[in-house]
Amino acid sequence: MTSTQVAFAKARAEDRAALVGYLPAGFPDVDGSIAALKVMVEAGCDVIEIGLPYSDPVMDGPTIQAAAQQALEAGTRTADVLRVVEAVAATGTPTLVMTYWNPVERYGRASGRSHRHSGVERFAADLASAGGAGLITPDLTPDSGAAWIAAADAHDLDKVFLVAPSSTDERIAMTTAACRGFVYATAVMGVTGARASTSDLAGPLVARTKAATTLPVGVGLGVSNGAQAAEVATYADGVIVGSAFVRTLLDHPGDTAAGLTALAALTEDLADGVRRG
Protein backbone atom coordinates (compact mmCIF):
# COMPACT_ATOMS: atom_id res chain seq x y z
CA MET A 1 0.00 0.00 0.00
CA THR A 2 1.06 3.60 -0.55
CA SER A 3 0.17 6.26 2.01
CA THR A 4 -1.43 9.39 0.62
CA GLN A 5 1.41 11.35 2.22
CA VAL A 6 3.68 10.05 -0.57
CA ALA A 7 1.46 11.66 -3.22
CA PHE A 8 1.20 14.94 -1.31
CA ALA A 9 4.97 15.03 -0.85
CA LYS A 10 5.51 14.45 -4.59
CA ALA A 11 3.08 17.26 -5.44
CA ARG A 12 4.78 19.58 -2.95
CA ALA A 13 8.15 18.81 -4.52
CA GLU A 14 6.64 19.93 -7.84
CA ASP A 15 5.36 23.10 -6.17
CA ARG A 16 1.71 22.32 -6.76
CA ALA A 17 -1.38 20.91 -5.08
CA ALA A 18 -2.38 17.26 -5.40
CA LEU A 19 -5.52 16.29 -7.32
CA VAL A 20 -7.75 13.88 -5.40
CA GLY A 21 -10.48 12.22 -7.47
CA TYR A 22 -13.60 10.38 -6.26
CA LEU A 23 -16.00 7.87 -7.82
CA PRO A 24 -18.27 5.32 -6.15
CA ALA A 25 -17.33 1.67 -6.66
CA GLY A 26 -19.81 -0.16 -8.85
CA PHE A 27 -20.78 2.88 -10.92
CA PRO A 28 -21.74 2.41 -13.66
CA ASP A 29 -20.85 -1.19 -12.74
CA VAL A 30 -17.89 -2.77 -10.98
CA ASP A 31 -15.69 -3.24 -14.05
CA GLY A 32 -16.83 0.13 -15.39
CA SER A 33 -15.77 1.86 -12.18
CA ILE A 34 -12.34 0.22 -12.37
CA ALA A 35 -11.94 1.41 -15.97
CA ALA A 36 -13.08 4.93 -15.07
CA LEU A 37 -10.79 5.23 -12.08
CA LYS A 38 -7.81 4.01 -14.12
CA VAL A 39 -8.58 6.71 -16.71
CA MET A 40 -8.57 9.29 -13.89
CA VAL A 41 -5.18 8.01 -12.70
CA GLU A 42 -3.71 8.09 -16.21
CA ALA A 43 -5.07 11.61 -16.84
CA GLY A 44 -3.58 13.13 -13.69
CA CYS A 45 -5.22 12.19 -10.37
CA ASP A 46 -2.60 11.87 -7.63
CA VAL A 47 -4.87 10.20 -5.07
CA ILE A 48 -8.07 8.20 -5.60
CA GLU A 49 -11.08 8.06 -3.27
CA ILE A 50 -13.41 5.13 -3.88
CA GLY A 51 -16.90 5.56 -2.49
CA LEU A 52 -18.57 2.63 -0.74
CA PRO A 53 -22.20 2.82 -1.92
CA TYR A 54 -24.57 3.15 1.02
CA SER A 55 -28.35 3.15 1.28
CA ASP A 56 -28.62 6.22 3.52
CA PRO A 57 -26.08 8.77 2.20
CA VAL A 58 -27.10 11.71 4.38
CA MET A 59 -24.10 13.88 3.46
CA ASP A 60 -24.15 13.27 -0.29
CA GLY A 61 -25.87 15.51 -2.81
CA PRO A 62 -28.16 14.25 -5.59
CA THR A 63 -25.38 13.53 -8.10
CA ILE A 64 -23.42 11.13 -5.89
CA GLN A 65 -26.66 9.69 -4.47
CA ALA A 66 -27.82 8.82 -8.01
CA ALA A 67 -24.55 7.05 -8.79
CA ALA A 68 -24.49 5.18 -5.47
CA GLN A 69 -28.10 4.09 -5.96
CA GLN A 70 -27.22 2.75 -9.40
CA ALA A 71 -24.32 0.81 -7.88
CA LEU A 72 -26.51 -0.63 -5.11
CA GLU A 73 -29.25 -1.64 -7.56
CA ALA A 74 -26.61 -3.47 -9.60
CA GLY A 75 -25.72 -5.47 -6.49
CA THR A 76 -22.44 -3.79 -5.53
CA ARG A 77 -21.25 -5.04 -2.13
CA THR A 78 -18.30 -4.28 0.13
CA ALA A 79 -16.33 -7.18 -1.38
CA ASP A 80 -16.75 -5.51 -4.78
CA VAL A 81 -15.48 -2.22 -3.35
CA LEU A 82 -12.34 -3.99 -2.15
CA ARG A 83 -11.88 -5.52 -5.61
CA VAL A 84 -12.00 -2.02 -7.11
CA VAL A 85 -9.49 -0.82 -4.50
CA GLU A 86 -7.12 -3.66 -5.38
CA ALA A 87 -7.29 -2.88 -9.10
CA VAL A 88 -6.69 0.85 -8.67
CA ALA A 89 -4.03 0.51 -5.96
CA ALA A 90 -2.11 -1.79 -8.32
CA THR A 91 -1.38 1.32 -10.43
CA GLY A 92 0.74 2.64 -7.54
CA THR A 93 -1.66 5.48 -6.85
CA PRO A 94 -2.66 5.89 -3.18
CA THR A 95 -6.24 4.61 -2.99
CA LEU A 96 -8.62 5.40 -0.13
CA VAL A 97 -12.13 4.26 0.62
CA MET A 98 -14.65 6.93 1.54
CA THR A 99 -17.44 5.39 3.56
CA TYR A 100 -20.12 5.96 6.11
CA TRP A 101 -19.32 4.12 9.29
CA ASN A 102 -22.17 1.60 9.45
CA PRO A 103 -20.91 -0.70 6.63
CA VAL A 104 -17.48 -0.91 8.27
CA GLU A 105 -18.90 -1.76 11.67
CA ARG A 106 -21.15 -4.42 10.15
CA TYR A 107 -18.47 -5.90 7.87
CA GLY A 108 -18.14 -9.64 8.23
CA ARG A 109 -21.03 -9.92 10.67
CA ALA A 110 -22.26 -12.93 8.77
CA SER A 111 -19.11 -14.72 9.90
CA GLY A 112 -20.75 -15.16 13.29
CA ARG A 113 -18.06 -13.45 15.29
CA SER A 114 -19.59 -11.88 18.35
CA HIS A 115 -16.92 -9.36 19.28
CA ARG A 116 -18.36 -5.98 18.42
CA HIS A 117 -15.16 -4.64 16.88
CA SER A 118 -14.44 -7.68 14.71
CA GLY A 119 -16.07 -6.06 11.67
CA VAL A 120 -13.82 -3.01 12.01
CA GLU A 121 -10.71 -5.12 12.49
CA ARG A 122 -11.56 -7.40 9.60
CA PHE A 123 -12.34 -4.47 7.31
CA ALA A 124 -8.99 -2.87 8.14
CA ALA A 125 -7.16 -6.13 7.46
CA ASP A 126 -8.94 -6.71 4.16
CA LEU A 127 -8.47 -3.10 3.05
CA ALA A 128 -4.75 -3.32 3.77
CA SER A 129 -4.57 -6.68 1.99
CA ALA A 130 -6.17 -5.08 -1.09
CA GLY A 131 -3.48 -2.39 -1.09
CA GLY A 132 -5.77 0.37 0.15
CA ALA A 133 -4.14 3.41 1.75
CA GLY A 134 -6.84 4.04 4.35
CA LEU A 135 -10.30 5.43 5.00
CA ILE A 136 -12.07 8.76 4.82
CA THR A 137 -14.86 8.63 7.40
CA PRO A 138 -17.29 11.57 7.01
CA ASP A 139 -19.66 10.54 9.77
CA LEU A 140 -17.09 9.24 12.27
CA THR A 141 -15.19 11.58 14.57
CA PRO A 142 -11.97 10.68 16.39
CA ASP A 143 -13.64 10.82 19.81
CA SER A 144 -16.08 8.14 18.62
CA GLY A 145 -13.56 6.25 16.52
CA ALA A 146 -11.36 4.34 18.96
CA ALA A 147 -12.01 0.98 17.27
CA TRP A 148 -11.11 2.34 13.82
CA ILE A 149 -8.04 4.21 15.09
CA ALA A 150 -6.71 1.04 16.73
CA ALA A 151 -7.40 -1.12 13.67
CA ALA A 152 -5.94 1.45 11.28
CA ASP A 153 -2.79 1.82 13.35
CA ALA A 154 -2.41 -1.97 13.51
CA HIS A 155 -2.53 -2.17 9.69
CA ASP A 156 -0.62 1.04 8.89
CA LEU A 157 -3.65 2.69 7.27
CA ASP A 158 -4.35 6.39 6.78
CA LYS A 159 -7.10 7.88 8.96
CA VAL A 160 -8.70 10.86 7.25
CA PHE A 161 -11.17 12.75 9.41
CA LEU A 162 -13.10 15.87 8.42
CA VAL A 163 -12.99 19.45 9.65
CA ALA A 164 -15.60 22.04 8.70
CA PRO A 165 -16.07 25.82 8.92
CA SER A 166 -18.18 25.22 12.04
CA SER A 167 -15.33 23.33 13.79
CA THR A 168 -13.87 25.14 16.80
CA ASP A 169 -10.09 25.50 17.06
CA GLU A 170 -10.16 22.90 19.84
CA ARG A 171 -12.11 20.52 17.63
CA ILE A 172 -9.69 21.05 14.74
CA ALA A 173 -6.74 20.33 17.04
CA MET A 174 -8.36 17.11 18.32
CA THR A 175 -9.32 15.97 14.81
CA THR A 176 -6.00 16.67 13.11
CA ALA A 177 -4.10 14.97 15.93
CA ALA A 178 -5.94 11.74 15.08
CA CYS A 179 -5.43 12.01 11.31
CA ARG A 180 -2.80 10.23 9.26
CA GLY A 181 -2.24 10.87 5.56
CA PHE A 182 -4.01 14.20 5.26
CA VAL A 183 -6.84 16.23 6.74
CA TYR A 184 -10.09 16.63 4.78
CA ALA A 185 -11.42 20.19 4.98
CA THR A 186 -15.02 20.28 3.84
CA ALA A 187 -15.50 23.93 3.12
CA VAL A 188 -19.17 23.92 2.11
CA MET A 189 -21.85 23.67 4.77
CA GLY A 190 -24.34 21.16 3.41
CA VAL A 191 -24.32 18.17 1.09
CA THR A 192 -21.77 17.41 -1.62
CA GLY A 193 -22.11 18.71 -5.15
CA ALA A 194 -20.41 20.70 -7.89
CA ARG A 195 -20.92 24.44 -7.54
CA ALA A 196 -20.60 27.46 -9.79
CA SER A 197 -18.20 29.27 -7.45
CA THR A 198 -15.83 28.24 -4.69
CA SER A 199 -16.51 29.04 -1.06
CA ASP A 200 -15.08 32.01 0.83
CA LEU A 201 -15.08 29.75 3.91
CA ALA A 202 -12.36 27.49 2.52
CA GLY A 203 -9.28 29.71 2.88
CA PRO A 204 -9.85 30.59 6.55
CA LEU A 205 -10.62 26.95 7.39
CA VAL A 206 -7.39 25.77 5.75
CA ALA A 207 -5.42 28.44 7.62
CA ARG A 208 -6.91 27.37 10.95
CA THR A 209 -6.25 23.72 10.14
CA LYS A 210 -2.64 24.35 9.11
CA ALA A 211 -2.12 26.18 12.41
CA ALA A 212 -2.95 22.90 14.17
CA THR A 213 -1.04 20.33 12.09
CA THR A 214 1.85 19.73 9.70
CA LEU A 215 -0.25 17.23 7.72
CA PRO A 216 -1.38 18.19 4.21
CA VAL A 217 -4.86 19.69 4.01
CA GLY A 218 -7.15 18.70 1.15
CA VAL A 219 -10.23 20.76 0.34
CA GLY A 220 -13.53 19.46 -0.96
CA LEU A 221 -16.04 22.13 -1.91
CA GLY A 222 -17.68 21.37 -5.22
CA VAL A 223 -14.81 22.10 -7.64
CA SER A 224 -15.90 21.27 -11.19
CA ASN A 225 -13.26 22.74 -13.54
CA GLY A 226 -9.60 23.65 -13.84
CA ALA A 227 -10.10 27.34 -13.05
CA GLN A 228 -11.76 26.50 -9.73
CA ALA A 229 -9.06 23.91 -9.01
CA ALA A 230 -6.38 26.56 -9.62
CA GLU A 231 -8.09 28.91 -7.17
CA VAL A 232 -8.29 26.29 -4.41
CA ALA A 233 -4.70 25.19 -5.11
CA THR A 234 -3.44 28.63 -4.11
CA TYR A 235 -4.10 27.80 -0.45
CA ALA A 236 -4.76 24.03 -0.17
CA ASP A 237 -2.36 21.08 -0.42
CA GLY A 238 -4.96 19.01 -2.23
CA VAL A 239 -8.03 19.71 -4.36
CA ILE A 240 -10.72 17.04 -3.87
CA VAL A 241 -13.20 16.52 -6.72
CA GLY A 242 -16.14 14.10 -6.65
CA SER A 243 -19.47 15.25 -8.02
CA ALA A 244 -17.99 16.64 -11.25
CA PHE A 245 -16.47 13.25 -12.09
CA VAL A 246 -19.72 11.45 -11.25
CA ARG A 247 -21.78 13.93 -13.29
CA THR A 248 -19.52 13.37 -16.30
CA LEU A 249 -20.34 9.65 -16.31
CA LEU A 250 -24.02 10.23 -15.57
CA ASP A 251 -24.14 12.48 -18.64
CA HIS A 252 -23.07 9.56 -20.89
CA PRO A 253 -25.42 6.68 -19.96
CA GLY A 254 -24.83 3.59 -22.03
CA ASP A 255 -21.91 5.10 -23.96
CA THR A 256 -18.82 3.86 -22.15
CA ALA A 257 -16.29 5.19 -24.65
CA ALA A 258 -17.75 8.70 -24.66
CA GLY A 259 -17.98 8.72 -20.87
CA LEU A 260 -14.34 7.72 -20.45
CA THR A 261 -13.20 10.27 -23.03
CA ALA A 262 -15.08 13.03 -21.22
CA LEU A 263 -13.72 11.81 -17.88
CA ALA A 264 -10.15 11.98 -19.19
CA ALA A 265 -10.70 15.52 -20.51
CA LEU A 266 -12.13 16.70 -17.17
CA THR A 267 -9.25 15.11 -15.25
CA GLU A 268 -6.68 16.75 -17.52
CA ASP A 269 -8.35 20.14 -17.05
CA LEU A 270 -8.36 19.72 -13.26
CA ALA A 271 -4.76 18.43 -13.23
CA ASP A 272 -3.72 21.48 -15.23
CA GLY A 273 -5.59 23.64 -12.71
CA VAL A 274 -3.74 22.33 -9.66
CA ARG A 275 -0.49 23.05 -11.47
CA ARG A 276 -1.52 26.61 -12.36
CA GLY A 277 -2.56 27.26 -8.77
C-alpha positions as CSV (number, residue, x, y, z in Angstrom):
1,M,0.0,0.0,0.0
2,T,1.1,3.6,-0.6
3,S,0.2,6.3,2.0
4,T,-1.4,9.4,0.6
5,Q,1.4,11.4,2.2
6,V,3.7,10.1,-0.6
7,A,1.5,11.7,-3.2
8,F,1.2,14.9,-1.3
9,A,5.0,15.0,-0.9
10,K,5.5,14.4,-4.6
11,A,3.1,17.3,-5.4
12,R,4.8,19.6,-3.0
13,A,8.2,18.8,-4.5
14,E,6.6,19.9,-7.8
15,D,5.4,23.1,-6.2
16,R,1.7,22.3,-6.8
17,A,-1.4,20.9,-5.1
18,A,-2.4,17.3,-5.4
19,L,-5.5,16.3,-7.3
20,V,-7.8,13.9,-5.4
21,G,-10.5,12.2,-7.5
22,Y,-13.6,10.4,-6.3
23,L,-16.0,7.9,-7.8
24,P,-18.3,5.3,-6.2
25,A,-17.3,1.7,-6.7
26,G,-19.8,-0.2,-8.9
27,F,-20.8,2.9,-10.9
28,P,-21.7,2.4,-13.7
29,D,-20.9,-1.2,-12.7
30,V,-17.9,-2.8,-11.0
31,D,-15.7,-3.2,-14.1
32,G,-16.8,0.1,-15.4
33,S,-15.8,1.9,-12.2
34,I,-12.3,0.2,-12.4
35,A,-11.9,1.4,-16.0
36,A,-13.1,4.9,-15.1
37,L,-10.8,5.2,-12.1
38,K,-7.8,4.0,-14.1
39,V,-8.6,6.7,-16.7
40,M,-8.6,9.3,-13.9
41,V,-5.2,8.0,-12.7
42,E,-3.7,8.1,-16.2
43,A,-5.1,11.6,-16.8
44,G,-3.6,13.1,-13.7
45,C,-5.2,12.2,-10.4
46,D,-2.6,11.9,-7.6
47,V,-4.9,10.2,-5.1
48,I,-8.1,8.2,-5.6
49,E,-11.1,8.1,-3.3
50,I,-13.4,5.1,-3.9
51,G,-16.9,5.6,-2.5
52,L,-18.6,2.6,-0.7
53,P,-22.2,2.8,-1.9
54,Y,-24.6,3.1,1.0
55,S,-28.4,3.1,1.3
56,D,-28.6,6.2,3.5
57,P,-26.1,8.8,2.2
58,V,-27.1,11.7,4.4
59,M,-24.1,13.9,3.5
60,D,-24.2,13.3,-0.3
61,G,-25.9,15.5,-2.8
62,P,-28.2,14.3,-5.6
63,T,-25.4,13.5,-8.1
64,I,-23.4,11.1,-5.9
65,Q,-26.7,9.7,-4.5
66,A,-27.8,8.8,-8.0
67,A,-24.6,7.1,-8.8
68,A,-24.5,5.2,-5.5
69,Q,-28.1,4.1,-6.0
70,Q,-27.2,2.8,-9.4
71,A,-24.3,0.8,-7.9
72,L,-26.5,-0.6,-5.1
73,E,-29.2,-1.6,-7.6
74,A,-26.6,-3.5,-9.6
75,G,-25.7,-5.5,-6.5
76,T,-22.4,-3.8,-5.5
77,R,-21.2,-5.0,-2.1
78,T,-18.3,-4.3,0.1
79,A,-16.3,-7.2,-1.4
80,D,-16.8,-5.5,-4.8
81,V,-15.5,-2.2,-3.3
82,L,-12.3,-4.0,-2.2
83,R,-11.9,-5.5,-5.6
84,V,-12.0,-2.0,-7.1
85,V,-9.5,-0.8,-4.5
86,E,-7.1,-3.7,-5.4
87,A,-7.3,-2.9,-9.1
88,V,-6.7,0.8,-8.7
89,A,-4.0,0.5,-6.0
90,A,-2.1,-1.8,-8.3
91,T,-1.4,1.3,-10.4
92,G,0.7,2.6,-7.5
93,T,-1.7,5.5,-6.9
94,P,-2.7,5.9,-3.2
95,T,-6.2,4.6,-3.0
96,L,-8.6,5.4,-0.1
97,V,-12.1,4.3,0.6
98,M,-14.6,6.9,1.5
99,T,-17.4,5.4,3.6
100,Y,-20.1,6.0,6.1
101,W,-19.3,4.1,9.3
102,N,-22.2,1.6,9.4
103,P,-20.9,-0.7,6.6
104,V,-17.5,-0.9,8.3
105,E,-18.9,-1.8,11.7
106,R,-21.2,-4.4,10.1
107,Y,-18.5,-5.9,7.9
108,G,-18.1,-9.6,8.2
109,R,-21.0,-9.9,10.7
110,A,-22.3,-12.9,8.8
111,S,-19.1,-14.7,9.9
112,G,-20.8,-15.2,13.3
113,R,-18.1,-13.4,15.3
114,S,-19.6,-11.9,18.4
115,H,-16.9,-9.4,19.3
116,R,-18.4,-6.0,18.4
117,H,-15.2,-4.6,16.9
118,S,-14.4,-7.7,14.7
119,G,-16.1,-6.1,11.7
120,V,-13.8,-3.0,12.0
121,E,-10.7,-5.1,12.5
122,R,-11.6,-7.4,9.6
123,F,-12.3,-4.5,7.3
124,A,-9.0,-2.9,8.1
125,A,-7.2,-6.1,7.5
126,D,-8.9,-6.7,4.2
127,L,-8.5,-3.1,3.1
128,A,-4.8,-3.3,3.8
129,S,-4.6,-6.7,2.0
130,A,-6.2,-5.1,-1.1
131,G,-3.5,-2.4,-1.1
132,G,-5.8,0.4,0.2
133,A,-4.1,3.4,1.8
134,G,-6.8,4.0,4.4
135,L,-10.3,5.4,5.0
136,I,-12.1,8.8,4.8
137,T,-14.9,8.6,7.4
138,P,-17.3,11.6,7.0
139,D,-19.7,10.5,9.8
140,L,-17.1,9.2,12.3
141,T,-15.2,11.6,14.6
142,P,-12.0,10.7,16.4
143,D,-13.6,10.8,19.8
144,S,-16.1,8.1,18.6
145,G,-13.6,6.2,16.5
146,A,-11.4,4.3,19.0
147,A,-12.0,1.0,17.3
148,W,-11.1,2.3,13.8
149,I,-8.0,4.2,15.1
150,A,-6.7,1.0,16.7
151,A,-7.4,-1.1,13.7
152,A,-5.9,1.5,11.3
153,D,-2.8,1.8,13.3
154,A,-2.4,-2.0,13.5
155,H,-2.5,-2.2,9.7
156,D,-0.6,1.0,8.9
157,L,-3.6,2.7,7.3
158,D,-4.3,6.4,6.8
159,K,-7.1,7.9,9.0
160,V,-8.7,10.9,7.2
161,F,-11.2,12.7,9.4
162,L,-13.1,15.9,8.4
163,V,-13.0,19.4,9.7
164,A,-15.6,22.0,8.7
165,P,-16.1,25.8,8.9
166,S,-18.2,25.2,12.0
167,S,-15.3,23.3,13.8
168,T,-13.9,25.1,16.8
169,D,-10.1,25.5,17.1
170,E,-10.2,22.9,19.8
171,R,-12.1,20.5,17.6
172,I,-9.7,21.0,14.7
173,A,-6.7,20.3,17.0
174,M,-8.4,17.1,18.3
175,T,-9.3,16.0,14.8
176,T,-6.0,16.7,13.1
177,A,-4.1,15.0,15.9
178,A,-5.9,11.7,15.1
179,C,-5.4,12.0,11.3
180,R,-2.8,10.2,9.3
181,G,-2.2,10.9,5.6
182,F,-4.0,14.2,5.3
183,V,-6.8,16.2,6.7
184,Y,-10.1,16.6,4.8
185,A,-11.4,20.2,5.0
186,T,-15.0,20.3,3.8
187,A,-15.5,23.9,3.1
188,V,-19.2,23.9,2.1
189,M,-21.8,23.7,4.8
190,G,-24.3,21.2,3.4
191,V,-24.3,18.2,1.1
192,T,-21.8,17.4,-1.6
193,G,-22.1,18.7,-5.2
194,A,-20.4,20.7,-7.9
195,R,-20.9,24.4,-7.5
196,A,-20.6,27.5,-9.8
197,S,-18.2,29.3,-7.4
198,T,-15.8,28.2,-4.7
199,S,-16.5,29.0,-1.1
200,D,-15.1,32.0,0.8
201,L,-15.1,29.8,3.9
202,A,-12.4,27.5,2.5
203,G,-9.3,29.7,2.9
204,P,-9.8,30.6,6.5
205,L,-10.6,27.0,7.4
206,V,-7.4,25.8,5.8
207,A,-5.4,28.4,7.6
208,R,-6.9,27.4,11.0
209,T,-6.3,23.7,10.1
210,K,-2.6,24.4,9.1
211,A,-2.1,26.2,12.4
212,A,-2.9,22.9,14.2
213,T,-1.0,20.3,12.1
214,T,1.9,19.7,9.7
215,L,-0.2,17.2,7.7
216,P,-1.4,18.2,4.2
217,V,-4.9,19.7,4.0
218,G,-7.1,18.7,1.2
219,V,-10.2,20.8,0.3
220,G,-13.5,19.5,-1.0
221,L,-16.0,22.1,-1.9
222,G,-17.7,21.4,-5.2
223,V,-14.8,22.1,-7.6
224,S,-15.9,21.3,-11.2
225,N,-13.3,22.7,-13.5
226,G,-9.6,23.6,-13.8
227,A,-10.1,27.3,-13.0
228,Q,-11.8,26.5,-9.7
229,A,-9.1,23.9,-9.0
230,A,-6.4,26.6,-9.6
231,E,-8.1,28.9,-7.2
232,V,-8.3,26.3,-4.4
233,A,-4.7,25.2,-5.1
234,T,-3.4,28.6,-4.1
235,Y,-4.1,27.8,-0.4
236,A,-4.8,24.0,-0.2
237,D,-2.4,21.1,-0.4
238,G,-5.0,19.0,-2.2
239,V,-8.0,19.7,-4.4
240,I,-10.7,17.0,-3.9
241,V,-13.2,16.5,-6.7
242,G,-16.1,14.1,-6.6
243,S,-19.5,15.2,-8.0
244,A,-18.0,16.6,-11.2
245,F,-16.5,13.2,-12.1
246,V,-19.7,11.4,-11.3
247,R,-21.8,13.9,-13.3
248,T,-19.5,13.4,-16.3
249,L,-20.3,9.6,-16.3
250,L,-24.0,10.2,-15.6
251,D,-24.1,12.5,-18.6
252,H,-23.1,9.6,-20.9
253,P,-25.4,6.7,-20.0
254,G,-24.8,3.6,-22.0
255,D,-21.9,5.1,-24.0
256,T,-18.8,3.9,-22.1
257,A,-16.3,5.2,-24.7
258,A,-17.8,8.7,-24.7
259,G,-18.0,8.7,-20.9
260,L,-14.3,7.7,-20.4
261,T,-13.2,10.3,-23.0
262,A,-15.1,13.0,-21.2
263,L,-13.7,11.8,-17.9
264,A,-10.1,12.0,-19.2
265,A,-10.7,15.5,-20.5
266,L,-12.1,16.7,-17.2
267,T,-9.2,15.1,-15.3
268,E,-6.7,16.7,-17.5
269,D,-8.3,20.1,-17.0
270,L,-8.4,19.7,-13.3
271,A,-4.8,18.4,-13.2
272,D,-3.7,21.5,-15.2
273,G,-5.6,23.6,-12.7
274,V,-3.7,22.3,-9.7
275,R,-0.5,23.1,-11.5
276,R,-1.5,26.6,-12.4
277,G,-2.6,27.3,-8.8
